[in-house]
Amino acid sequence: MTFDSYTDVFDLDRLGFGEHFFAGERIDAVHVQSRNNQWYQHTGMEAACASVRAAVRGYDRVIAYGSSMGGYAALRLAGLVGARTVLALSPQWTIDWRRAPWERRWAENSRVFEDVWEGSVPPPPIDEAFVIFDPLLRDRRHVQGLEHEGFRFQRVEIPGGGHPVGGFLAEISLLRPAVLDVIAGRFNPGQWRQAALQQRATSAQALLAESSRVSKARIGRRLALLQRAAQIAPRDPIVLSRFALELAWAGRPADALAYHRQALEIQPGQPTLLMHLSCILEIAGDREGARRVMAEVCASPTSEFYRPRLNALMVPPAAGRQCPGWLRRMMGGRPSLLAGVNV
């Protein structure tokens, strides 16, 4: 049973998280979708979970699985859907700004977060649970919050794996065996973790995550890491786009646009890529072009994450300021936004 993660696509006809993978493996699965990015805080969620529980009642082994927002739901709703095993990749404890003011990655969602059932549904009575995450990120504080609240699981720490850690695991071909081993009840987290750590140096996703931890002042180091990532994964649009964004920040807008053009050729119209293009244009001084790109993103139903970017571009920049604060913060350490990880 899977729970979908944060999405830019609000059409419920989209594939569920891992749907293609489980169909290919001939594993029966129920996929829980969310119409928006409210961390499943919907009235009637408990009734919906009861329907799912009834649908899987005849199975001997039921596993809840999700990544990021989906990992949050898999852990918190496992008991309600009848799962006795959980696999959560980079889950949150909460995004409620009153409880986790340090969590700013989903600031717009945190600002309007409404606790519908989070505080009333207790930790589930499960047999085993595995939480795989990067302890170098804020994800560590989420894991600590979950433990403090009474959730019981095995930590599987992957330093440098990024958020969500599934992108790194898929790249090094260790996500599939982990999922299948958890399903079969034979997952060995210690042995599996060692195999994952040995492959960080050759992973584009790990290099992407490492670059986000390097100070903005060390632009040469950040560029070197992202260039290596682009060489390792020349067909990964997010890697190419992030490298392009860094090139723009380094004062190389022509090179930035060339790399970003490659990214959009691979995945046309992807909102995160278009946001990066808008950033590049703004850094290069084409504020009107940046605004038009963001207007295109926000013209269709999409994530609320992008609306503040368009709003910021509608306001004249402060005198003497080279770039807006949100852009400086993003370049200073925002985790990569991964798309297309569907295992």
C-alpha positions as CSV (number, residue, x, y, z in Angstrom):
1,M,0.0,0.0,0.0
2,T,1.5,3.3,-1.1
3,F,0.9,6.9,-0.3
4,D,1.8,9.6,-2.8
5,S,4.3,12.3,-2.1
6,Y,4.3,16.1,-2.7
7,T,3.1,16.6,-6.3
8,D,2.8,19.3,-9.0
9,V,0.1,17.2,-10.7
10,F,-3.3,17.4,-9.1
11,D,-5.1,15.2,-11.6
12,L,-6.1,12.0,-9.6
13,D,-5.8,10.0,-12.8
14,R,-2.0,10.1,-12.4
15,L,-0.1,6.9,-11.6
16,G,0.1,6.2,-7.9
17,F,3.5,6.1,-6.1
18,G,5.2,3.0,-7.3
19,E,2.3,1.8,-9.3
20,H,4.3,0.9,-12.4
21,F,6.9,-0.9,-10.3
22,F,4.5,-3.0,-8.4
23,A,2.5,-3.9,-11.5
24,G,5.7,-5.0,-13.2
25,E,6.5,-7.2,-10.2
26,R,3.0,-8.6,-10.1
27,I,2.5,-7.4,-6.5
28,D,-1.0,-6.4,-5.5
29,A,-1.1,-2.8,-4.3
30,V,-3.5,-0.1,-3.3
31,H,-2.3,3.5,-4.1
32,V,-3.6,6.4,-2.0
33,Q,-3.5,9.7,-3.8
34,S,-3.9,13.2,-2.5
35,R,-5.7,15.9,-4.5
36,N,-3.4,18.6,-2.9
37,N,-0.3,19.0,-0.7
38,Q,-1.9,19.2,2.7
39,W,-0.1,16.1,4.2
40,Y,-3.3,14.1,4.0
41,Q,-5.1,16.4,6.5
42,H,-8.6,15.8,5.1
43,T,-11.9,15.5,6.9
44,G,-13.0,11.9,6.3
45,M,-9.5,10.5,6.1
46,E,-10.1,7.9,8.8
47,A,-13.2,6.7,7.0
48,A,-11.2,6.4,3.7
49,C,-8.6,4.4,5.6
50,A,-11.3,2.1,6.9
51,S,-12.3,1.4,3.3
52,V,-8.7,0.6,2.4
53,R,-8.4,-1.7,5.4
54,A,-11.5,-3.6,4.3
55,A,-10.1,-4.0,0.8
56,V,-6.9,-5.6,2.1
57,R,-8.4,-7.7,4.9
58,G,-7.7,-11.0,3.1
59,Y,-3.9,-10.5,2.8
60,D,-1.5,-12.1,5.2
61,R,1.1,-9.3,4.9
62,V,0.3,-5.6,4.3
63,I,3.0,-3.0,4.0
64,A,2.6,0.8,4.1
65,Y,5.2,2.5,1.9
66,G,5.8,6.2,1.0
67,S,8.4,8.9,0.4
68,S,8.5,12.3,2.1
69,M,4.9,13.4,2.5
70,G,4.0,9.8,1.5
71,G,6.3,8.5,4.2
72,Y,4.7,10.7,6.7
73,A,1.3,9.2,5.8
74,A,2.6,5.6,5.7
75,L,3.9,5.9,9.3
76,R,1.0,7.8,10.7
77,L,-1.8,5.9,9.0
78,A,-0.4,2.4,8.9
79,G,-2.6,1.2,11.7
80,L,-5.8,2.6,10.2
81,V,-5.2,0.9,6.8
82,G,-4.3,-2.5,8.4
83,A,-0.5,-2.4,7.7
84,R,1.8,-4.2,10.1
85,T,5.0,-3.2,8.3
86,V,6.2,0.3,7.2
87,L,8.8,1.5,4.8
88,A,9.2,5.3,5.0
89,L,11.7,7.3,3.0
90,S,12.6,10.7,4.3
91,P,9.3,11.2,6.2
92,Q,8.2,14.3,8.1
93,W,7.1,14.3,11.7
94,T,5.0,17.4,11.0
95,I,5.1,20.5,8.9
96,D,2.9,22.5,11.3
97,W,4.9,25.7,11.8
98,R,3.8,25.9,15.4
99,R,5.4,22.6,16.2
100,A,8.3,22.7,13.7
101,P,9.3,26.3,13.1
102,W,12.6,25.2,11.8
103,E,11.0,23.4,8.8
104,R,10.9,25.9,5.9
105,R,11.2,23.7,2.9
106,W,7.4,23.8,2.4
107,A,6.8,27.2,3.9
108,E,3.6,27.9,2.0
109,N,2.1,24.6,3.1
110,S,3.3,25.0,6.7
111,R,1.7,28.4,6.9
112,V,-1.8,27.1,6.1
113,F,-1.4,23.6,7.7
114,E,-4.5,22.5,9.6
115,D,-4.3,19.6,12.0
116,V,-7.3,17.5,11.1
117,W,-6.2,14.1,12.5
118,E,-2.4,14.4,13.1
119,G,-2.7,15.0,16.8
120,S,-5.5,12.5,17.4
121,V,-4.3,9.4,15.6
122,P,-1.8,7.5,17.9
123,P,1.4,5.7,16.7
124,P,0.3,2.5,15.1
125,P,0.8,-1.0,16.6
126,I,3.1,-2.4,13.9
127,D,5.5,-5.4,13.8
128,E,8.4,-3.6,12.0
129,A,9.2,-0.3,10.4
130,F,12.2,1.1,8.6
131,V,12.8,4.8,8.2
132,I,15.6,5.6,5.6
133,F,16.8,9.2,5.6
134,D,19.7,11.6,5.3
135,P,20.8,12.7,8.8
136,L,22.7,15.7,7.5
137,L,19.4,17.4,6.6
138,R,16.4,18.6,8.6
139,D,15.1,15.1,8.1
140,R,17.1,14.1,11.2
141,R,14.9,16.5,13.4
142,H,11.8,14.9,11.9
143,V,13.0,11.5,12.8
144,Q,13.7,12.6,16.3
145,G,10.2,14.2,16.6
146,L,8.6,10.9,15.5
147,E,10.6,9.0,18.1
148,H,9.7,11.4,20.8
149,E,6.1,11.1,19.9
150,G,6.3,7.3,20.4
151,F,6.7,5.9,16.9
152,R,8.9,2.8,16.9
153,F,11.1,2.0,13.9
154,Q,14.6,1.2,12.8
155,R,16.7,4.1,11.7
156,V,18.6,3.6,8.4
157,E,20.8,6.6,8.0
158,I,22.3,7.5,4.6
159,P,24.4,10.6,5.1
160,G,24.5,12.5,1.8
161,G,21.5,10.7,0.3
162,G,19.6,13.9,0.0
163,H,15.8,14.5,0.1
164,P,14.0,12.5,-0.7
165,V,16.6,9.7,-0.3
166,G,14.7,7.5,-2.9
167,G,16.3,9.4,-5.8
168,F,19.8,8.4,-4.6
169,L,18.7,4.8,-3.9
170,A,17.1,4.4,-7.3
171,E,20.2,5.8,-9.1
172,I,22.4,3.2,-7.4
173,S,19.9,0.4,-8.0
174,L,19.3,-0.3,-4.3
175,L,15.7,1.0,-4.0
176,R,14.1,-2.0,-5.8
177,P,15.9,-4.7,-3.7
178,A,15.1,-2.8,-0.5
179,V,11.4,-2.6,-1.3
180,L,11.3,-6.3,-2.3
181,D,13.2,-7.4,0.7
182,V,10.9,-5.5,3.1
183,I,7.9,-7.1,1.4
184,A,9.5,-10.5,1.7
185,G,10.4,-9.9,5.4
186,R,14.1,-10.4,4.8
187,F,15.4,-6.8,4.8
188,N,18.9,-6.5,6.4
189,P,19.3,-2.8,7.0
190,G,22.9,-2.9,8.2
191,Q,24.2,-4.9,5.2
192,W,22.1,-2.9,2.8
193,R,23.2,0.4,4.3
194,Q,26.9,-0.5,3.8
195,A,26.2,-1.2,0.1
196,A,24.5,2.2,-0.3
197,L,27.3,4.1,1.4
198,Q,30.0,2.6,-0.8
199,Q,28.4,4.1,-3.9
200,R,28.0,7.7,-2.8
201,A,31.1,8.9,-4.6
202,T,29.7,7.8,-8.0
203,S,26.2,9.1,-7.5
204,A,24.9,12.3,-9.1
205,Q,22.1,12.6,-6.5
206,A,24.7,12.4,-3.7
207,L,26.8,15.1,-5.4
208,L,23.7,17.2,-5.8
209,A,22.9,16.9,-2.1
210,E,26.6,17.7,-1.2
211,S,26.6,20.8,-3.3
212,S,23.5,22.1,-1.4
213,R,25.5,21.9,1.9
214,V,28.5,23.9,0.6
215,S,28.5,27.6,1.4
216,K,27.4,30.1,-1.3
217,A,30.8,31.7,-0.9
218,R,32.5,28.6,-2.2
219,I,30.9,28.9,-5.7
220,G,33.8,27.1,-7.3
221,R,33.3,24.0,-5.1
222,R,29.6,24.0,-5.7
223,L,30.2,24.2,-9.5
224,A,32.7,21.4,-9.5
225,L,30.3,19.1,-7.6
226,L,27.4,19.9,-9.9
227,Q,29.6,19.5,-13.0
228,R,30.6,16.0,-11.9
229,A,26.9,15.2,-11.2
230,A,26.0,16.3,-14.8
231,Q,28.8,14.2,-16.2
232,I,27.5,11.1,-14.3
233,A,23.9,11.7,-15.2
234,P,23.8,13.7,-18.4
235,R,20.1,12.8,-19.0
236,D,18.8,13.8,-15.6
237,P,16.9,17.0,-16.1
238,I,17.0,18.1,-12.4
239,V,20.8,17.6,-12.3
240,L,21.3,19.6,-15.5
241,S,18.9,22.3,-14.3
242,R,20.6,22.7,-10.9
243,F,24.0,23.0,-12.6
244,A,22.6,25.6,-14.9
245,L,21.2,27.6,-12.0
246,E,24.7,27.5,-10.3
247,L,26.3,28.7,-13.6
248,A,24.0,31.6,-13.7
249,W,24.8,32.5,-10.1
250,A,28.5,32.3,-11.0
251,G,28.0,34.9,-13.7
252,R,27.8,32.6,-16.7
253,P,24.2,33.1,-18.0
254,A,24.9,31.9,-21.6
255,D,26.3,28.6,-20.3
256,A,23.4,28.3,-17.9
257,L,20.8,28.7,-20.6
258,A,22.5,26.1,-22.7
259,Y,22.5,23.5,-20.0
260,H,19.0,24.4,-19.0
261,R,17.8,24.0,-22.6
262,Q,19.0,20.4,-22.5
263,A,17.0,19.8,-19.3
264,L,13.8,21.2,-20.8
265,E,14.3,19.1,-23.9
266,I,14.3,16.0,-21.7
267,Q,11.3,17.0,-19.6
268,P,9.3,19.8,-21.3
269,G,7.0,21.9,-19.1
270,Q,8.1,20.4,-15.8
271,P,7.3,23.1,-13.2
272,T,10.5,22.8,-11.2
273,L,12.6,23.2,-14.3
274,L,10.6,26.2,-15.4
275,M,11.0,27.8,-12.0
276,H,14.8,27.3,-12.3
277,L,14.6,28.9,-15.8
278,S,12.8,31.9,-14.2
279,C,15.6,32.1,-11.6
280,I,18.3,32.1,-14.3
281,L,16.6,34.8,-16.3
282,E,16.2,36.9,-13.1
283,I,19.8,36.5,-12.2
284,A,20.7,37.5,-15.8
285,G,18.7,40.7,-15.4
286,D,15.7,39.6,-17.5
287,R,13.1,40.1,-14.8
288,E,10.2,40.4,-17.3
289,G,11.2,37.1,-18.9
290,A,11.4,35.5,-15.5
291,R,7.9,36.8,-14.7
292,R,6.4,35.4,-17.9
293,V,7.9,31.9,-17.2
294,M,6.4,31.9,-13.7
295,A,3.1,33.1,-15.1
296,E,3.1,30.2,-17.4
297,V,3.7,27.8,-14.5
298,C,1.0,29.3,-12.4
299,A,-1.6,29.5,-15.2
300,S,-2.3,25.7,-14.9
301,P,-3.3,23.8,-11.7
302,T,0.0,23.3,-10.0
303,S,1.7,23.3,-6.6
304,E,1.2,26.2,-4.3
305,F,5.0,26.2,-3.9
306,Y,5.3,28.3,-7.1
307,R,2.8,31.1,-6.5
308,P,5.0,33.2,-4.1
309,R,7.7,33.2,-6.8
310,L,5.4,34.9,-9.3
311,N,4.1,37.3,-6.6
312,A,7.7,38.3,-5.8
313,L,8.4,39.0,-9.5
314,M,5.4,41.3,-9.6
315,V,7.0,43.7,-7.1
316,P,9.9,45.9,-8.1
317,P,13.2,44.7,-6.4
318,A,14.6,46.8,-3.6
319,A,17.2,49.3,-4.6
320,G,20.7,48.0,-4.6
321,R,19.7,44.4,-4.0
322,Q,21.2,42.0,-6.6
323,C,18.7,39.2,-6.1
324,P,15.7,38.5,-3.9
325,G,16.0,36.9,-0.5
326,W,14.0,33.7,-1.5
327,L,16.5,33.1,-4.3
328,R,19.5,33.6,-2.1
329,R,18.0,31.1,0.5
330,M,17.3,28.5,-2.2
331,M,20.8,28.7,-3.6
332,G,22.2,28.5,-0.1
333,G,21.0,25.0,0.8
334,R,17.6,24.0,-0.5
335,P,17.5,20.2,-1.1
336,S,17.1,19.1,-4.6
337,L,13.6,18.8,-6.0
338,L,13.4,15.3,-7.4
339,A,10.9,14.3,-10.0
340,G,10.0,10.9,-11.5
341,V,11.2,8.6,-8.7
342,N,8.3,6.1,-8.9
343,V,9.4,3.0,-7.0
